[in-house]
Amino acid sequence: MRKLFMFNLITLDGYFAEPDGGLDWHNVDAEFGDFAEEQLSEIGTLLFGRKTYEMMAEFWSSEEVKADDERTATPMNALPKVVVSHKPLSVNWENSQRLEGDLVTGIQALKAEDGKDIALFGSANLATSLIEAKLIDEFRILVNPIVLGAGQPLFQNLQQPLHLELIASRTFKSGNVLLTYKPKN
């Protein structure tokens, strides 16, 4: 059974994006690049909601990014990708498919496959649905040393509290702190 983990960068005040969806505040450097490469080596499938999929597809498939950040762009483009959307969507990023049918059944089937872990990047709305269905096995939250004061909260619209247990932490020279949690029973 494969593990499904959620990875997101957030601000100290809990936002994953600026009010307009911007991500210019992401605190990334060479050390983050090393971490990204390490994390990507653990992943067998990438999972996205529609908005994040469209943003990631446009970014990582660009020739400029492929040349500038080959060590991240290569696995991002090569890994199998599954996108969840209730709206019409063009699924044309390399190695991508749309999850058809019931969300819970589809994710359970993905988790039951052999192979490396499944990573949910971004996709806060999809994350909420997966949290409520108790399908996320691990939360990797990279707290960036910035306060936006306003933005899009990562954990919005949850219908009940999510109790977590800290299983690891890692501090980066940049001031980023990776907190890894698993859901409590």
N, C-alpha and C positions, 0 to 999 in steps of 0.2 A: 504494500500500500504506500503510495507516494504521499509526501507531506505537502500541504498547501500553505505557503507563507506569504504574508503581505509585507511589502517593503514600501516605505514612504519617507520622504524628507519633509520635515515640518519646522515651523518657526517655534521659538520658545513659548509664544502665546497660542500655539496649537493650530496654526493655519498651514494648509498644504499648498495653497495658491493665493495670489493677490486677489482682490475683489474682481478684477477683470480676467482672472485666470493666469496672469503672468507668473513666471518662475525665475525672474532675473536675480532673485535673492539667493538662489542655491549656492552654497558655499562648497565649491568643488575645486580640487587641486590634484597634484600628482598622487598624493596619498589616497585620496578618494578614488582616483583612477585604478590604483592597485587593488583597493577594496572591491570596486565594481568588477574588475576582472576575476577576482577570487570568488565573488558571489555568483557571477554568471557561470562559472565552472560547475556549480552545484545544481544548475537548473536544466530540466529536461523540456519544460513547456512554459511559455509566458502567457499570462492571462490578463486581459484588458476589458474594460468597459469601452463603449463607442468613442467617447470624447478623447480619452487617453490614447486609444488605439490610433485614431486619426492624427493626433499630435505626434506620437512616437513614429508612426509610419512615415510621415512627412520629414521629420528630423533625421532619423537614422538611415533612411534610404537615399538621402541627398549625397551626391558625389563629393561635395565639400567636406561633409562630416566623415564620410568613409575615408577620405585622405587624411584629415586632421586627427581622427581618433580611431584608427584602424583596430586597435586591440579591444575596444568596446563595440564598435560598429559591426565588426565581423560576426561575433556571436549574436548580437541583437538581431541582425538580419537573418542569420542561419537557423536560429532556434525555431522550433514549431511554435506558432502563436494561435491562441484561441480568443476570439472576441465575442462579447455578449452585447446584444443591442435589441431594443424593442422597435427601433426606427430603421428605415431603409439604410443600407450601408454598402459601400463598395469595398470588398475585401480583396485588395490587390497587393498588399505588402507580401514580400517573399515568405513562403511557408506559413501562410495564414489561412484560417478557416473560421467560419462563424459557428457558434454553438447553437444548434437547433433544438427545439423542444423545451422541456421543463428544465429550468436552471439547476435545481437541486439534483435531479437525476443525472443531468449532464456532467456536473462537477463531481458527483460521486463516481461516475464511470471513469472520468479522467484520473481521479485519485486511485482507482482500483488497477489502473494500468501499471505495468512494470516500468522502471526507469527512474531517472533523477526527479527531484522535487519540482513542484509547480510554483511559480512566483506570480503574485498579483502585484503589479506596479501601478501606482497612482490609483485611479478608478474608485474614488471615494463612495460613489453611489452603489456600485457593484459590491464594494467591501461591506457596506451596511447590510445588504441582502445576504451576503455570505456569513457575516457575523451572526445575524439573526437565525440562520439555518445551522449554525454551529459547525461550519465547514472549514474555517481557518484554524490551522494547527499552531501557527506561530506568527507573531507580530514583530517585525523589525522596523523600528522607528528611529530615523536619524535626525536628531534635534540639531538644528542650525542655530548659531549664536546671534540671532536677530529677532527683534520684536517688530511686527508690522503694524499692530494696532487695529487692523481690519483685514479681512480676507475670507477665504472659504475654509471653514473648519473641517478637519479630517474626519472626525467622528460626529457627524450630524445625523439627525433623524433616527437615532437608535431608540427602540421602543422599551428597552430595559438596560440596566447597568451591565457593563462588561467587566468582570473581575479577572484580573491578570496576575500572573506570578513572574517576577523577573528571573530570567535564567542566565543572562549574560549582559555585560556592558563593555563598551570599548570607547576610549577617548582618542580623538584625533588631534594632531598638532594644530589644526586649524580652529579648534574649539568645538567642532562637531562632536556629538556623543551618540553612539549607537546603543539603543536599548532594545534588548530582545526579550520578549515575553511569550508565555504560553497561556492559554485560557485555563483558569481554575475550573475544576469539575463543575 
